[in-house]
Amino acid sequence: MYILLTAATAFEIDPIFDYLEKQEFRVGENEVGMQITGIGSMMTTYELTKAAIQLRPDYIIQAGIAGSFEASLAPPQVVLVKDEIMGDLGAAEKEGFADIFDLKLMDTSAFPFMNKRLINPLLDGKTSHYNLQVVSGVTINEVSTNKTRIELLKEKYKAQIESMEGAALHYIALKNKIPFLQIRAISNAVGERDKKKWKIKEAIKTLNDSLINILPQL
């Protein structure tokens, strides 16, 4: 099986690169390729689409750090994302934010969406057999700082974590019928702009430790 390990930035998966290089990019009977997409939905969509067409991976893992909306999800906890929703595609209105589904521009369950969400069929329940908590994510092309906006994302979409690339993975993998996992390590609370309070180094360590544990199980 060919597994594609993808991340927005190289520093998020640098530790596992060293691990895989020593093993000639093989884990058990599986070959592992690595891809850096760039930050945000647009660049991620382009790179993942190209990989899906040209490389035809049997499995895709997207790894990265994320912000948490919940105090119970604190750095550097690692989670698996079961479903994604697009949190910034729509219109800002006086009453709040109307997404493309609210605006009737798209059916809420037009494939691969299910009630607005992009759901990973491999994950069910609140925990996985990898012993990681399973959460809901929202993808938005900015780091949220506005309190009103943050509350909207939490209340409207029941989001537990925020990233800039998750929905792109879910959409492309579902459209191409490629099994996938999105694995994230919490680096900060959403809205916290003092990076001295972020735990990026610790999150990257726990993220890569989890990747090294998961790869042999696929």
Order of alpha helices (4+ residues) and beta strands (2+ residues): beta-alpha-beta-beta-alpha-beta-beta-beta-beta-beta-beta-alpha-beta-alpha-beta-alpha
